[in-house]
Structures are given as C-alpha cells and as structure tokens.
Amino acid sequence: MNHMQTGHKLQLRFWGVRGSTPAPGKDTLVYGGNTPCLEIRTASNQVLIFDGGSGIRALGHHLRAEFAQQDLSLNLFLTHFHWDHIQGIPYFAPLFSPATRLNVHSWTPVEETRQVLDTQMRTPYFPLSLEEAGARIGFAQLKSERIKIGDVSVESFPLNHPQGAYGYRIEADGKSIVYATDLEHGDRQLDRILRDHAAGADVLIYDAQYNDEEYASHRGWGHSTWHEASRVARDAGVGRLLLFHFDPAHTDARVAESERLAAAEFEAACAAREGSVILL
C-alpha cells in the first residue's frame, strides 16, 4: 500500500497475536494461532517489524512477493528472547536473500543478540546457520533514548517479565502506537513507566493472556489480564485498546468473551486479530 496516496501516517498489521506457543486449529481461526509478529509501515513505506514469532513466516513471503527482486531494508525490534518471540525467524524468507538488509534491535549487547538468534539455527536445530542465510544482518543495542529511522521514531521501555522484556512506542507525524506485551502488572515503578509511555497513544497493544480468575493461579508468570488492560488504557487516555498475546488454550469463543468484557470497561477495546490492519 502506498501511504502517500492514502494519507495515512502509519499502517499496523498483525501477523501473530498468540502467546507461548502456536495454537493452530478450528477453534482459533477467528483471532489466529501464530505467535507474536507486528508489521508497521510508515508514509514512505518503511517496514518495521516487532517480534519474530511464527507469524513472521507469512510476513516474509508477503514481503518477498511485494518487493520481488528489489533491495529490501527491514528493521526488526525484539521485545525479548523467549522462544515464542523469535521462533519464526529461521523461516523468514527475506533472511535468505542477499537483497535484504535486516537491522535487528534489542536491549541486549550486540554479540548476545547475535548469539541468541544464531544458536536456534545451529546444529541440530536447523540446517543453516544465521551467517549462511544470505541477508546482510546488522545488530544494534537499544538505550533509553528515542531513535529515529527515517520518518518514524521508536522509544523503548522496560516491562515486568521473567528475564526482562521491553515495550515500544512508535510515532510518526503525530500518530502513535504502543506495543506492550509480555508484562505483568503489580510492580509500581514499571506500571508507572508503562502508563507514562502509553499516555495519549492512538493505539495500545497490551498483554491480555488471562482473565482475573486465571491470573490468580499464574502470578509471577509475567502476563496480564484484559481487566488490567482496560485500566491502563483508561489511565493513559489512549484512543484504542487491542488485547494481545492470547493463551494458546483460549478458543475464539474465550477470546471473544475477553473482548466483550474489556469493551464494557473501555469502550474502544477489541481483541487483535491475525491479518487485521489498522490505518492511522
């Protein structure tokens, strides 16, 4: 899509919205079974990817078809290295093209990020190593300051999650998207940091793996609820709330229930759906 013709500043597309492990099957067709992957396009058609769960496989085929033999410059931002957020990277088609420049951003030191992604492609897990893949891959360590990539800025912030994770605020021409998955509420300082970074966002994507009853038996697992998502959305004054990172055991009916309950608390709430597109 050419944003210069449509007038939109940001395009958000969901390629994977499930948490923990892919959950294919007839009961997850509505919201999708792939693990986390978001694509954000800017007005100049820059491609920013957030997380490399199993959803990144379909995104890769889409990009290769769209850009054909053109050089492709991509920026991949990782929230953390738990497997559901990186497992699709070895199946990302642009990774195997010399025409691809892939810039990988994370909070960890460059060599650690490279080692993590390379390890999951080493013998005996995968037939090709990362360096044999073919793409020109660069790594960058994020700091607390905002970074600019062309016409978009990206700011990252810490989340409460086992072994750590980071959220992102993406802005372009006055439009903003906040991606906050894999976090557990209850840490006063990190809850405040989240609300500060989500303040006034057009779209907030928030971890809603559990309902309140489920959360009671999953404290310390690093995930939140649709109920807390609606509180954060209200406190931060966001435009829209998208529930995200659904439990693999949750059927479409179960996700729809969370969507309905969240919308009763925060009117502009809905559940993220694999394949859905939001234009800002």
Secondary structure, DSSP 8 states (H G I E B T S, - for coil): --HHHH--SEEEEEEE-B-SS---SGGGTTT-----EEEEEETT--EEEE--STTHHHHHHHHHHHHTTS-EEEEEE-S---GGGTTTGGG-GGGG-TTEEEEEEESS-HHHHHHHHHHTTSTTT-SS-GGGS-SEEEEEE--SS-EEETTEEEEEEEE--TT-EEEEEEEETTEEEEEE-S--S--HHHHHHHHHHHTT-SEEEEE--B-HHHHHT-TTSS--BHHHHHHHHHHHT-SEEEEE-B-TT--HHHHHHHHHHHHHHSTTEEE--TT-EEE-
